[in-house]
Amino acid sequence: MLESEYKRAPVPALSAGNATVVVVQAANACAWVFRTAAATYRFVLSFHHIVLDGWSLSLVLGEAVAIYEALTRGIAPALPPP
């Protein structure tokens, strides 16, 4: 699928009426949080291989988990400086 077609392709969860929050959207990377049930969500990360390698991906996912855990506990996320 071409990039232009991908951007226009319908997302099944959206057409089903589920609530969706777009977290990040850029030319070479997108991240979404889909609500799949009353208390169930799915995190989807899509990126071009040149954007993230294995080492960088582990950092991004580690920070995403740290933010999620902090927010579920009702505290402010504490991340290391960039």
Number of C-alpha atoms within 10 A of each C-alpha: 7 6 10 8 9 10 11 8 10 10 10 9 13 12 8 9 10 13 13 15 10 11 12 11 12 8 9 13 14 15 16 17 16 18 18 15 10 7 6 8 14 12 11 12 13 11 15 11 10 7 10 15 10 8 8 11 13 12 12 12 12 12 16 15 12 14 16 13 14 14 12 9 9 9 10 11 15 10 10 6 4 3
